[in-house]
Amino acid sequence: MDDFLPPDRMPEAEIALRLAFKLLDYPNSEGIANVSIDRTQVTVGNTEIFPLVKFLESTGWKQDKQIGKYPWQGQYHKDKYQLNIVTQLALGNMTTVVAGRQVVVQCKSAPLKIKRRSNREVSIFLEVIGKAVTTNPVREHDIMIAAMPNIAYFQKLAKQWQKGILFQHTGIQIVLVGRDGTIEGLDIKPIPKAKPKETMPKQHTLFEKFEEFDKTSVNILRLIGQGRSYQQIMSLHPTQTYMDIFKAATEAVELFGEVKKLYREEAQLHEMPPDISTTPHAKPRRMSRYGKTDAAALRKRLKALAASRSLKGSSVSSTDKKDEQPSSKIKRKSKSTEYQAESDRIPPREYEQWSNEEYTKLANLVRSGKSVEEIASQLQRQVGAVHSRVETLKFMEAGDEETGDKKKDDKKE
């Protein structure tokens, strides 16, 4: 059947056409293939080296219309498939679409029988792979194929090369085409589905912390903010106990600690002072667009100072000038070291929640006569946090004593 084909070699046109026939019959194929065949692949001078028209007729393809300079160019059909033969393609020797992916094929003719192995076969192998690697432009999901005749030596080379890690990164498929219609190494899969984007976990905000406040605690804090005393709060809300007041105060202190911690983190990111400013009415320094003191204003102040000194007749001796150090050479602590020193002074357990054991230990230390600083050192807490809880504890104990005295008076009466 193929007696009219060259017996010693497989031309590029034959490789491209046989692979096109296979891809057109591939699952999920669009049924249209474009093959590039120029004149030199069909005839050299007046000699026909590849009988293209006869080959297409023998495989069942019929020409619908001739398009181009040569009679074998144009549009062909077979059953539901369409084949377009042109002299040049933008990509490779053959292109088609299978499973939604464009397939680009680079072909290279080679002898079918090798009497003696030589570097010629290796150079053919390298040439077709080089053409496949340098094909541009290729989209992300396009499939690049390097096609050659299916002979034993090329099979051995293909197995060796496909094991290489660098070659695997190229994504190129080495496909061997046989004259009997066999195709080896072809593997076309659909475009992988994109993974769904992972949703970010919901972050805990201070507003959610406010919402976690108990309504009783909120009401107590409002009354405290209005200046109500312990007895007044108890008289307004008889169902509430001193433990409710203690709980509200504790939650408020913890929330303030979280706010302060958040402020410190923001301060470190934006190179701001680590503590909340205690002088809200302080005048801001005049700043330039670079964030430093305005150079023009500084020059004016220096000129005014020099003028006032010249008017007063003050002068600086040469020895004083030698001893005087320029202000630029004076070593000052950087802001980062100051922030680090400030962070080192923070107790380890400042922002941790107070446990019942700590409250018991706090009460015992207060009764033993320890100072607030000593208690803070033992509990590894801020002095202010310990002081507020000590005051609350004293306030509650005073309330307990008053209620106890009232009960004694009632019994006497």
C-alpha positions as a Markdown table, in Angstrom:
| # | Residue | x | y | z |
|---|---|---|---|---|
| 1 | Met | 0.0 | 0.0 | 0.0 |
| 2 | Asp | 2.9 | 2.4 | 0.8 |
| 3 | Asp | 5.2 | 1.2 | -2.0 |
| 4 | Phe | 5.2 | 4.7 | -3.5 |
| 5 | Leu | 6.8 | 6.2 | -0.3 |
| 6 | Pro | 10.5 | 6.6 | 0.1 |
| 7 | Pro | 11.8 | 3.3 | 1.5 |
| 8 | Asp | 14.9 | 4.6 | 3.3 |
| 9 | Arg | 13.5 | 7.6 | 5.1 |
| 10 | Met | 10.4 | 9.3 | 6.4 |
| 11 | Pro | 10.0 | 12.9 | 5.2 |
| 12 | Glu | 8.8 | 15.7 | 7.5 |
| 13 | Ala | 5.5 | 16.0 | 5.6 |
| 14 | Glu | 4.7 | 12.4 | 6.2 |
| 15 | Ile | 5.5 | 12.7 | 9.9 |
| 16 | Ala | 3.3 | 15.8 | 10.3 |
| 17 | Leu | 0.4 | 14.3 | 8.3 |
| 18 | Arg | 0.4 | 10.9 | 10.1 |
| 19 | Leu | 0.5 | 12.7 | 13.5 |
| 20 | Ala | -2.3 | 15.0 | 12.4 |
| 21 | Phe | -4.5 | 12.0 | 11.4 |
| 22 | Lys | -4.0 | 10.6 | 14.9 |
| 23 | Leu | -4.7 | 13.9 | 16.7 |
| 24 | Leu | -7.9 | 14.5 | 14.7 |
| 25 | Asp | -9.2 | 11.1 | 15.8 |
| 26 | Tyr | -8.1 | 11.8 | 19.4 |
| 27 | Pro | -10.9 | 12.2 | 22.1 |
| 28 | Asn | -12.2 | 15.7 | 22.5 |
| 29 | Ser | -10.5 | 16.9 | 19.3 |
| 30 | Glu | -12.0 | 19.9 | 17.5 |
| 31 | Gly | -11.6 | 18.0 | 14.2 |
| 32 | Ile | -9.4 | 20.6 | 12.4 |
| 33 | Ala | -5.7 | 20.4 | 11.8 |
| 34 | Asn | -3.3 | 22.8 | 10.0 |
| 35 | Val | -0.1 | 21.3 | 8.4 |
| 36 | Ser | 2.8 | 23.3 | 7.0 |
| 37 | Ile | 4.4 | 21.7 | 3.9 |
| 38 | Asp | 6.6 | 23.8 | 1.6 |
| 39 | Arg | 7.7 | 22.9 | -1.9 |
| 40 | Thr | 11.1 | 21.5 | -0.9 |
| 41 | Gln | 9.4 | 18.8 | 1.1 |
| 42 | Val | 7.5 | 17.6 | -2.0 |
| 43 | Thr | 9.8 | 18.2 | -5.0 |
| 44 | Val | 13.4 | 19.1 | -5.6 |
| 45 | Gly | 13.7 | 20.6 | -9.0 |
| 46 | Asn | 11.7 | 18.3 | -11.3 |
| 47 | Thr | 12.1 | 15.3 | -9.0 |
| 48 | Glu | 9.2 | 14.4 | -6.6 |
| 49 | Ile | 10.6 | 13.2 | -3.3 |
| 50 | Phe | 7.3 | 12.8 | -1.5 |
| 51 | Pro | 4.1 | 12.0 | -3.5 |
| 52 | Leu | 1.8 | 14.1 | -1.3 |
| 53 | Val | -1.4 | 14.0 | -3.4 |
| 54 | Lys | -1.1 | 10.2 | -3.8 |
| 55 | Phe | -0.5 | 9.8 | -0.1 |
| 56 | Leu | -3.6 | 11.8 | 0.8 |
| 57 | Glu | -5.8 | 9.9 | -1.6 |
| 58 | Ser | -4.5 | 6.6 | -0.3 |
| 59 | Thr | -5.5 | 7.6 | 3.2 |
| 60 | Gly | -9.0 | 8.7 | 2.2 |
| 61 | Trp | -8.6 | 12.5 | 2.1 |
| 62 | Lys | -10.3 | 14.5 | -0.6 |
| 63 | Gln | -9.5 | 18.0 | -1.6 |
| 64 | Asp | -12.4 | 20.5 | -1.4 |
| 65 | Lys | -10.7 | 23.5 | -2.9 |
| 66 | Gln | -7.2 | 24.4 | -3.9 |
| 67 | Ile | -5.8 | 27.5 | -2.1 |
| 68 | Gly | -2.4 | 28.7 | -2.9 |
| 69 | Lys | 0.3 | 28.5 | -5.5 |
| 70 | Tyr | 0.8 | 24.7 | -5.6 |
| 71 | Pro | -1.9 | 22.2 | -6.6 |
| 72 | Trp | -1.6 | 20.2 | -3.4 |
| 73 | Gln | -2.3 | 23.3 | -1.2 |
| 74 | Gly | -5.8 | 23.8 | 0.1 |
| 75 | Gln | -8.5 | 22.4 | 2.2 |
| 76 | Tyr | -9.2 | 18.6 | 2.5 |
| 77 | His | -11.8 | 16.6 | 4.3 |
| 78 | Lys | -12.4 | 13.1 | 5.5 |
| 79 | Asp | -15.7 | 12.2 | 7.2 |
| 80 | Lys | -16.1 | 14.9 | 9.9 |
| 81 | Tyr | -12.5 | 16.0 | 9.9 |
| 82 | Gln | -10.9 | 18.9 | 8.1 |
| 83 | Leu | -7.2 | 19.3 | 7.0 |
| 84 | Asn | -5.7 | 22.6 | 5.9 |
| 85 | Ile | -2.3 | 22.4 | 4.1 |
| 86 | Val | -0.4 | 25.6 | 3.8 |
| 87 | Thr | 3.3 | 26.5 | 3.0 |
| 88 | Gln | 4.0 | 28.1 | 6.4 |
| 89 | Leu | 2.5 | 28.3 | 9.8 |
| 90 | Ala | 3.1 | 30.7 | 12.6 |
| 91 | Leu | 3.9 | 27.9 | 15.0 |
| 92 | Gly | 5.6 | 24.6 | 14.1 |
| 93 | Asn | 4.9 | 22.1 | 11.3 |
| 94 | Met | 1.4 | 21.2 | 12.5 |
| 95 | Thr | -1.2 | 22.7 | 14.9 |
| 96 | Thr | -4.5 | 21.5 | 16.2 |
| 97 | Val | -6.7 | 21.8 | 19.3 |
| 98 | Val | -7.4 | 18.7 | 21.5 |
| 99 | Ala | -9.3 | 18.9 | 24.8 |
| 100 | Gly | -9.2 | 22.6 | 24.8 |
| 101 | Arg | -5.4 | 22.8 | 24.4 |
| 102 | Gln | -3.5 | 23.8 | 21.4 |
| 103 | Val | -1.0 | 21.2 | 20.2 |
| 104 | Val | 2.1 | 22.5 | 18.4 |
| 105 | Val | 4.3 | 19.9 | 16.6 |
| 106 | Gln | 7.8 | 20.3 | 15.3 |
| 107 | Cys | 9.0 | 17.5 | 12.9 |
| 108 | Lys | 12.2 | 16.3 | 11.5 |
| 109 | Ser | 12.8 | 13.7 | 8.8 |
| 110 | Ala | 15.3 | 10.9 | 9.5 |
| 111 | Pro | 16.4 | 7.6 | 8.0 |
| 112 | Leu | 14.3 | 4.5 | 8.8 |
| 113 | Lys | 17.2 | 2.2 | 8.8 |
| 114 | Ile | 20.5 | 2.9 | 10.5 |
| 115 | Lys | 23.4 | 0.7 | 9.5 |
| 116 | Arg | 25.9 | 2.2 | 11.9 |
| 117 | Arg | 25.2 | 4.6 | 14.8 |
| 118 | Ser | 26.8 | 8.0 | 14.4 |
| 119 | Asn | 26.4 | 11.5 | 15.7 |
| 120 | Arg | 24.1 | 12.3 | 12.8 |
| 121 | Glu | 21.1 | 10.7 | 14.5 |
| 122 | Val | 21.9 | 12.4 | 17.8 |
| 123 | Ser | 22.1 | 15.8 | 15.9 |
| 124 | Ile | 18.7 | 15.1 | 14.3 |
| 125 | Phe | 17.3 | 14.4 | 17.8 |
| 126 | Leu | 18.8 | 17.6 | 19.2 |
| 127 | Glu | 17.6 | 19.7 | 16.3 |
| 128 | Val | 14.0 | 18.8 | 16.6 |
| 129 | Ile | 14.0 | 19.3 | 20.3 |
| 130 | Gly | 15.8 | 22.6 | 19.9 |
| 131 | Lys | 13.1 | 23.7 | 17.5 |
| 132 | Ala | 10.4 | 22.7 | 20.0 |
| 133 | Val | 12.1 | 24.6 | 22.8 |
| 134 | Thr | 12.5 | 27.8 | 20.9 |
| 135 | Thr | 9.0 | 27.9 | 19.4 |
| 136 | Asn | 7.3 | 31.2 | 20.4 |
| 137 | Pro | 4.8 | 32.4 | 21.4 |
| 138 | Val | 3.4 | 29.4 | 23.3 |
| 139 | Arg | 0.6 | 29.8 | 25.9 |
| 140 | Glu | 0.6 | 28.3 | 29.3 |
| 141 | His | -1.5 | 25.2 | 28.5 |
| 142 | Asp | -0.2 | 24.6 | 25.0 |
| 143 | Ile | 1.3 | 21.1 | 24.3 |
| 144 | Met | 4.7 | 21.1 | 22.6 |
| 145 | Ile | 5.6 | 17.9 | 20.6 |
| 146 | Ala | 8.9 | 17.0 | 19.0 |
| 147 | Ala | 8.0 | 14.3 | 16.4 |
| 148 | Met | 10.5 | 11.9 | 14.7 |
| 149 | Pro | 10.3 | 8.5 | 12.9 |
| 150 | Asn | 9.8 | 5.5 | 15.2 |
| 151 | Ile | 13.0 | 3.6 | 15.0 |
| 152 | Ala | 14.8 | 1.6 | 17.7 |
| 153 | Tyr | 17.7 | 4.1 | 18.2 |
| 154 | Phe | 15.3 | 7.0 | 18.7 |
| 155 | Gln | 13.3 | 5.0 | 21.1 |
| 156 | Lys | 16.4 | 4.5 | 23.3 |
| 157 | Leu | 17.3 | 8.2 | 23.1 |
| 158 | Ala | 13.7 | 9.2 | 24.0 |
| 159 | Lys | 13.7 | 7.1 | 27.1 |
| 160 | Gln | 17.0 | 8.5 | 28.3 |
| 161 | Trp | 16.2 | 12.1 | 27.7 |
| 162 | Gln | 12.7 | 12.0 | 29.2 |
| 163 | Lys | 14.2 | 10.9 | 32.5 |
| 164 | Gly | 16.1 | 14.1 | 32.8 |
| 165 | Ile | 14.8 | 16.6 | 35.4 |
| 166 | Leu | 15.5 | 19.7 | 33.2 |
| 167 | Phe | 13.9 | 18.1 | 30.2 |
| 168 | Gln | 10.8 | 17.3 | 32.2 |
| 169 | His | 10.5 | 21.0 | 33.2 |
| 170 | Thr | 10.2 | 22.0 | 29.5 |
| 171 | Gly | 7.0 | 19.9 | 29.2 |
| 172 | Ile | 8.0 | 18.8 | 25.7 |
| 173 | Gln | 6.6 | 15.4 | 24.6 |
| 174 | Ile | 8.9 | 13.3 | 22.3 |
| 175 | Val | 6.5 | 11.5 | 19.9 |
| 176 | Leu | 7.7 | 8.7 | 17.6 |
| 177 | Val | 5.6 | 8.2 | 14.4 |
| 178 | Gly | 5.7 | 4.8 | 12.7 |
| 179 | Arg | 4.9 | 4.2 | 9.0 |
| 180 | Asp | 2.4 | 1.5 | 10.1 |
| 181 | Gly | 0.4 | 4.2 | 11.9 |
| 182 | Thr | 1.7 | 3.6 | 15.4 |
| 183 | Ile | 2.2 | 6.6 | 17.6 |
| 184 | Glu | 4.4 | 6.4 | 20.8 |
| 185 | Gly | 4.8 | 9.0 | 23.5 |
| 186 | Leu | 1.6 | 11.0 | 22.9 |
| 187 | Asp | -0.2 | 12.0 | 26.1 |
| 188 | Ile | -2.8 | 14.8 | 26.0 |
| 189 | Lys | -4.8 | 15.6 | 29.1 |
| 190 | Pro | -7.5 | 18.3 | 29.6 |
| 191 | Ile | -6.6 | 21.6 | 31.2 |
| 192 | Pro | -6.4 | 21.1 | 34.9 |
| 193 | Lys | -9.1 | 22.8 | 36.9 |
| 194 | Ala | -7.9 | 25.8 | 38.9 |
| 195 | Lys | -7.8 | 25.2 | 42.6 |
| 196 | Pro | -10.4 | 27.3 | 44.6 |
| 197 | Lys | -8.9 | 30.2 | 46.5 |
| 198 | Glu | -8.4 | 29.5 | 50.2 |
| 199 | Thr | -10.5 | 31.7 | 52.3 |
| 200 | Met | -8.6 | 33.6 | 55.0 |
| 201 | Pro | -9.6 | 32.8 | 58.6 |
| 202 | Lys | -11.6 | 35.5 | 60.3 |
| 203 | Gln | -9.4 | 37.6 | 62.4 |
| 204 | His | -10.3 | 38.6 | 66.0 |
| 205 | Thr | -10.8 | 42.3 | 66.2 |
| 206 | Leu | -11.3 | 44.7 | 69.1 |
| 207 | Phe | -14.8 | 45.4 | 68.0 |
| 208 | Glu | -15.6 | 41.7 | 68.5 |
| 209 | Lys | -13.9 | 41.9 | 71.9 |
| 210 | Phe | -16.3 | 44.7 | 72.8 |
| 211 | Glu | -19.3 | 42.6 | 71.7 |
| 212 | Glu | -18.1 | 39.8 | 74.0 |
| 213 | Phe | -18.7 | 42.1 | 77.0 |
| 214 | Asp | -21.5 | 41.0 | 79.3 |
| 215 | Lys | -24.4 | 43.4 | 79.5 |
| 216 | Thr | -24.1 | 43.5 | 83.2 |
| 217 | Ser | -20.4 | 44.5 | 82.9 |
| 218 | Val | -21.3 | 47.2 | 80.4 |
| 219 | Asn | -23.9 | 48.7 | 82.7 |
| 220 | Ile | -21.6 | 48.6 | 85.7 |
| 221 | Leu | -18.8 | 50.3 | 83.8 |
| 222 | Arg | -21.2 | 53.0 | 82.7 |
| 223 | Leu | -22.2 | 53.6 | 86.3 |
| 224 | Ile | -18.6 | 53.7 | 87.3 |
| 225 | Gly | -17.9 | 56.2 | 84.5 |
| 226 | Gln | -20.7 | 58.4 | 85.9 |
| 227 | Gly | -19.0 | 58.5 | 89.3 |
| 228 | Arg | -21.2 | 56.0 | 91.1 |
| 229 | Ser | -19.9 | 54.4 | 94.2 |
| 230 | Tyr | -20.1 | 50.7 | 95.2 |
| 231 | Gln | -23.0 | 51.3 | 97.5 |
| 232 | Gln | -24.9 | 53.3 | 94.8 |
| 233 | Ile | -24.4 | 50.6 | 92.2 |
| 234 | Met | -25.7 | 48.0 | 94.7 |
| 235 | Ser | -28.7 | 50.1 | 95.6 |
| 236 | Leu | -29.6 | 50.7 | 91.9 |
| 237 | His | -29.2 | 47.1 | 91.0 |
| 238 | Pro | -29.8 | 44.9 | 94.1 |
| 239 | Thr | -29.3 | 41.7 | 92.1 |
| 240 | Gln | -25.7 | 42.5 | 91.3 |
| 241 | Thr | -22.8 | 41.6 | 93.7 |
| 242 | Tyr | -19.3 | 42.9 | 94.3 |
| 243 | Met | -18.1 | 40.0 | 92.1 |
| 244 | Asp | -19.9 | 41.5 | 89.1 |
| 245 | Ile | -18.2 | 44.8 | 89.7 |
| 246 | Phe | -14.9 | 43.1 | 90.1 |
| 247 | Lys | -15.5 | 41.2 | 86.8 |
| 248 | Ala | -16.4 | 44.3 | 84.9 |
| 249 | Ala | -13.3 | 46.1 | 86.1 |
| 250 | Thr | -11.1 | 43.1 | 85.2 |
| 251 | Glu | -12.5 | 43.0 | 81.7 |
| 252 | Ala | -12.0 | 46.7 | 81.2 |
| 253 | Val | -8.4 | 46.4 | 82.3 |
| 254 | Glu | -7.8 | 43.4 | 80.0 |
| 255 | Leu | -9.3 | 45.3 | 77.1 |
| 256 | Phe | -7.1 | 48.3 | 77.7 |
| 257 | Gly | -4.1 | 46.0 | 77.7 |
| 258 | Glu | -5.1 | 44.6 | 74.3 |
| 259 | Val | -5.6 | 48.1 | 72.9 |
| 260 | Lys | -2.2 | 49.1 | 74.3 |
| 261 | Lys | -0.6 | 46.1 | 72.7 |
| 262 | Leu | -2.2 | 46.8 | 69.4 |
| 263 | Tyr | -0.9 | 50.4 | 69.6 |
| 264 | Arg | 2.6 | 49.2 | 70.3 |
| 265 | Glu | 2.5 | 46.9 | 67.3 |
| 266 | Glu | 1.3 | 49.7 | 65.0 |
| 267 | Ala | 4.0 | 51.9 | 66.5 |
| 268 | Gln | 6.8 | 49.5 | 65.6 |
| 269 | Leu | 5.5 | 49.2 | 62.1 |
| 270 | His | 5.3 | 53.0 | 61.5 |
| 271 | Glu | 8.3 | 54.0 | 63.7 |
| 272 | Met | 6.1 | 55.9 | 66.2 |
| 273 | Pro | 6.7 | 56.3 | 69.9 |
| 274 | Pro | 5.9 | 53.1 | 71.7 |
| 275 | Asp | 3.7 | 54.7 | 74.4 |
| 276 | Ile | 0.4 | 56.6 | 74.1 |
| 277 | Ser | 1.2 | 60.3 | 74.3 |
| 278 | Thr | 0.5 | 61.8 | 77.6 |
| 279 | Thr | 0.8 | 65.4 | 76.2 |
| 280 | Pro | -2.1 | 65.7 | 73.7 |
| 281 | His | -1.8 | 69.5 | 73.6 |
| 282 | Ala | 2.0 | 69.5 | 72.7 |
| 283 | Lys | 2.7 | 71.5 | 69.6 |
| 284 | Pro | 3.9 | 69.3 | 66.7 |
| 285 | Arg | 7.4 | 69.9 | 65.3 |
| 286 | Arg | 7.8 | 71.5 | 62.0 |
| 287 | Met | 8.5 | 68.7 | 59.6 |
| 288 | Ser | 9.7 | 68.6 | 56.0 |
| 289 | Arg | 8.3 | 66.3 | 53.3 |
| 290 | Tyr | 11.1 | 63.8 | 54.2 |
| 291 | Gly | 9.9 | 63.5 | 57.8 |
| 292 | Lys | 12.9 | 65.4 | 59.3 |
| 293 | Thr | 13.1 | 68.9 | 60.8 |
| 294 | Asp | 12.8 | 71.6 | 58.2 |
| 295 | Ala | 16.3 | 72.5 | 57.1 |
| 296 | Ala | 15.3 | 76.1 | 56.1 |
| 297 | Ala | 13.9 | 76.8 | 59.5 |
| 298 | Leu | 17.0 | 75.4 | 61.2 |
| 299 | Arg | 19.2 | 77.6 | 59.1 |
| 300 | Lys | 17.2 | 80.7 | 60.1 |
| 301 | Arg | 17.6 | 79.8 | 63.7 |
| 302 | Leu | 21.3 | 79.3 | 63.4 |
| 303 | Lys | 21.7 | 82.7 | 61.6 |
| 304 | Ala | 19.7 | 84.5 | 64.3 |
| 305 | Leu | 21.8 | 82.8 | 67.0 |
| 306 | Ala | 25.1 | 83.8 | 65.2 |
| 307 | Ala | 23.8 | 87.4 | 64.8 |
| 308 | Ser | 22.9 | 87.7 | 68.5 |
| 309 | Arg | 26.3 | 86.4 | 69.5 |
| 310 | Ser | 28.1 | 88.8 | 67.2 |
| 311 | Leu | 26.2 | 91.7 | 68.7 |
| 312 | Lys | 27.1 | 90.7 | 72.2 |
| 313 | Gly | 30.7 | 90.4 | 71.2 |
| 314 | Ser | 31.0 | 86.8 | 72.2 |
| 315 | Ser | 33.7 | 84.8 | 70.5 |
| 316 | Val | 35.0 | 81.3 | 70.7 |
| 317 | Ser | 38.7 | 80.6 | 71.2 |
| 318 | Ser | 40.6 | 78.3 | 69.0 |
| 319 | Thr | 41.3 | 75.9 | 71.8 |
| 320 | Asp | 37.5 | 75.8 | 72.5 |
| 321 | Lys | 36.9 | 75.0 | 68.9 |
| 322 | Lys | 39.3 | 72.1 | 69.0 |
| 323 | Asp | 37.6 | 70.7 | 72.1 |
| 324 | Glu | 34.1 | 71.3 | 70.8 |
| 325 | Gln | 32.7 | 68.4 | 69.0 |
| 326 | Pro | 30.3 | 68.9 | 66.1 |
| 327 | Ser | 26.7 | 67.9 | 66.8 |
| 328 | Ser | 26.8 | 65.5 | 63.9 |
| 329 | Lys | 29.4 | 63.3 | 65.7 |
| 330 | Ile | 27.5 | 63.1 | 69.0 |
| 331 | Lys | 26.3 | 59.6 | 69.4 |
| 332 | Arg | 22.7 | 59.2 | 70.2 |
| 333 | Lys | 20.6 | 56.2 | 70.8 |
| 334 | Ser | 18.6 | 55.3 | 67.8 |
| 335 | Lys | 14.9 | 55.0 | 68.0 |
| 336 | Ser | 15.1 | 51.2 | 67.4 |
| 337 | Thr | 17.3 | 50.7 | 70.5 |
| 338 | Glu | 14.9 | 52.9 | 72.5 |
| 339 | Tyr | 11.9 | 50.8 | 71.4 |
| 340 | Gln | 13.9 | 47.6 | 72.2 |
| 341 | Ala | 14.7 | 48.9 | 75.7 |
| 342 | Glu | 11.1 | 49.8 | 76.2 |
| 343 | Ser | 9.9 | 46.4 | 75.1 |
| 344 | Asp | 12.5 | 44.7 | 77.4 |
| 345 | Arg | 10.9 | 46.5 | 80.3 |
| 346 | Ile | 7.5 | 44.9 | 79.6 |
| 347 | Pro | 6.7 | 42.1 | 82.1 |
| 348 | Pro | 6.3 | 38.7 | 80.5 |
| 349 | Arg | 2.7 | 38.2 | 81.7 |
| 350 | Glu | 1.4 | 41.7 | 81.0 |
| 351 | Tyr | -1.2 | 40.8 | 78.5 |
| 352 | Glu | -2.2 | 37.3 | 79.8 |
| 353 | Gln | -5.5 | 36.8 | 81.5 |
| 354 | Trp | -5.6 | 36.8 | 85.3 |
| 355 | Ser | -6.4 | 33.4 | 86.7 |
| 356 | Asn | -8.2 | 32.6 | 90.0 |
| 357 | Glu | -4.9 | 31.4 | 91.5 |
| 358 | Glu | -3.3 | 34.7 | 90.7 |
| 359 | Tyr | -6.2 | 36.6 | 92.4 |
| 360 | Thr | -5.8 | 34.4 | 95.5 |
| 361 | Lys | -2.0 | 35.0 | 95.5 |
| 362 | Leu | -2.6 | 38.7 | 95.1 |
| 363 | Ala | -4.9 | 38.8 | 98.1 |
| 364 | Asn | -2.4 | 36.9 | 100.2 |
| 365 | Leu | 0.5 | 39.1 | 99.3 |
| 366 | Val | -1.6 | 42.2 | 100.0 |
| 367 | Arg | -2.5 | 40.9 | 103.5 |
| 368 | Ser | 1.1 | 40.0 | 104.1 |
| 369 | Gly | 2.1 | 43.7 | 103.7 |
| 370 | Lys | 4.0 | 43.5 | 100.4 |
| 371 | Ser | 4.3 | 46.6 | 98.4 |
| 372 | Val | 2.7 | 47.0 | 94.9 |
| 373 | Glu | 6.1 | 46.9 | 93.3 |
| 374 | Glu | 7.1 | 43.6 | 95.0 |
| 375 | Ile | 3.8 | 42.0 | 94.1 |
| 376 | Ala | 4.2 | 43.1 | 90.5 |
| 377 | Ser | 7.7 | 41.6 | 90.4 |
| 378 | Gln | 6.5 | 38.3 | 91.8 |
| 379 | Leu | 3.4 | 38.0 | 89.6 |
| 380 | Gln | 5.4 | 39.3 | 86.5 |
| 381 | Arg | 2.7 | 42.0 | 85.9 |
| 382 | Gln | 2.7 | 45.7 | 85.3 |
| 383 | Val | 2.7 | 47.9 | 88.4 |
| 384 | Gly | -0.4 | 49.7 | 87.2 |
| 385 | Ala | -2.3 | 46.5 | 86.6 |
| 386 | Val | -1.4 | 45.2 | 90.1 |
| 387 | His | -2.3 | 48.6 | 91.6 |
| 388 | Ser | -5.7 | 48.7 | 90.1 |
| 389 | Arg | -6.6 | 45.2 | 91.3 |
| 390 | Val | -5.3 | 46.0 | 94.7 |
| 391 | Glu | -7.5 | 49.0 | 94.9 |
| 392 | Thr | -10.5 | 47.0 | 93.7 |
| 393 | Leu | -9.7 | 44.3 | 96.3 |
| 394 | Lys | -9.5 | 46.9 | 99.1 |
| 395 | Phe | -12.7 | 48.5 | 97.8 |
| 396 | Met | -14.6 | 45.1 | 97.9 |
| 397 | Glu | -13.2 | 44.2 | 101.3 |
| 398 | Ala | -14.3 | 47.6 | 102.7 |
| 399 | Gly | -17.7 | 46.9 | 101.3 |
| 400 | Asp | -17.8 | 43.5 | 103.0 |
| 401 | Glu | -16.8 | 45.1 | 106.3 |
| 402 | Glu | -19.6 | 47.6 | 106.0 |
| 403 | Thr | -22.2 | 45.0 | 105.3 |
| 404 | Gly | -20.8 | 42.9 | 108.2 |
| 405 | Asp | -21.1 | 45.9 | 110.6 |
| 406 | Lys | -24.6 | 46.5 | 109.5 |
| 407 | Lys | -25.6 | 42.9 | 110.2 |
| 408 | Lys | -24.0 | 43.1 | 113.7 |
| 409 | Asp | -25.9 | 46.3 | 114.4 |
| 410 | Asp | -29.1 | 44.7 | 113.3 |
| 411 | Lys | -28.6 | 41.7 | 115.5 |
| 412 | Lys | -27.9 | 44.0 | 118.5 |
| 413 | Glu | -31.1 | 45.9 | 117.9 |
